[in-house]
Amino acid sequence: MNRMPSSFHLLAIDPQNDFCDLPESWNHRDPATGRTCPPALPVAGAHADMQRLAEFLRRMGPRIDGVTVTLDSHQRYDVAHPLFWQARGGAEVAPFTPITAAQVRAGEFLPRDAVALPRVLAYLDALESQGRYTLMVWPVHCEIGSGGHGVHAALLAACAEWQALRGQAVHAVFKGMNPWTEHYSAIEAEVPDPQDPATALNRPLLERLGAAECLVIAGEASSHCVRATTEHIVQYLPRLRPGWTPERIVLLTDCMSPVRGFEAQHDAFLTAMRAHGVHLSRSTDFAA
C-alpha cells in the first residue's frame, strides 16, 4: 500500500472462549453445577492473541470504520463431533479422530443413525474431492448458548468501547449451525448444503469486506478458520468486485495461532497469502 488507506475494516474470526488457552481465573462457571468450564478446544497462545487484538482495536478504534466478528456456532450433534459417530462394534469415537469415506465404507466408523449413512458418504466424497480437508472429529466446542461460544472478554470489552466511540454496531456472522457440513470459512461451508442457504457463498459479507480499502484480519485458528476464510476472500472477492486485489488485506500475525499439530498448515497459509500480495504485520507495527 503506497498511501495510508482512508477506510479500515477489522475482521475478527472466531475470537471465542473455547478456542482460547484461558487462565483458570478467566474460565466461566456452570451455574447449574458450580464447576468451572475450561475451553473445549484451546489454541496455544490464543489468550495473548486476543489481548493484543483488543489493544489494537482500542488504539486504532478512531480509524476503524467497521468491525465484523465471526462466531463458530455448533450443536452437540454435528458431523464433526463425537456424538455423531461410532467405531466398529459401537465404541465411542475420540476427539481428534480423522475419518475418511474409505473408512466408513469399510465399517471402521459409522454414523450412529444408520439412516444417515448415504448422506454422510456423499458428504465425505465431496469433501475429499476438494483436497482441502479430511473430516476431523473435534471435541464438542462453541456449543450455541454455552460460555465457550462467547467472545473473549478482553476483545468483547474493546468491541463495546468501539461501538460507543463510533456509534455503530459490530457486525456478527454466525457459521457452523448446519450439523451436516463443516464450516471453517465464514464465506462458505466446506460442502454447501443445497437445502440451507446459510451454507452457501455469503455474498453480502464479501461485499461488506470488499468495500474497505484495508481489511485487517485476525482470530483463531490460523491453521483452520482464519486460513479458510482468508483463502475464500482472496478467491472470490476479485470476481465480485473488479479491481479488488489481495493487497488490501493485512494479516495480524501476532493475533492468530494454529491448532497444535497443525503448525505446518499455519506456515503454508502465511507463505501462500504473501505470494498473493497479502500484507503480514504485527499488531504493534501496524500504524507505522
Salt bridges, closest charged atoms under 4 A:
ASP14 OD2 - LYS175 NZ 2.88
ASP49 OD1 - ARG52 NH2 2.91
ASP65 OD1 - ARG166 NH2 3.36
ASP72 OD2 - HIS74 NE2 2.97
ASP72 OD2 - HIS141 NE2 3.26
ASP72 OD1 - LYS175 NZ 3.01
ASP78 OD2 - HIS74 ND1 3.71
ASP125 OD2 - ARG105 NH2 2.71
GLU143 OE1 - ARG76 NH2 2.92
GLU161 OE1 - ARG58 NE 2.89
GLU190 OE1 - ARG132 NE 3.41
ASP193 OD2 - ARG119 NH2 2.94
GLU207 OE1 - ARG241 NH1 2.93
GLU213 OE1 - ARG3 NH2 3.03
GLU231 OE1 - ARG132 NH1 2.95
GLU231 OE2 - ARG227 NE 3.14
ASP254 OD2 - ARG52 NE 3.87
ASP254 OD2 - ARG282 NH2 3.86
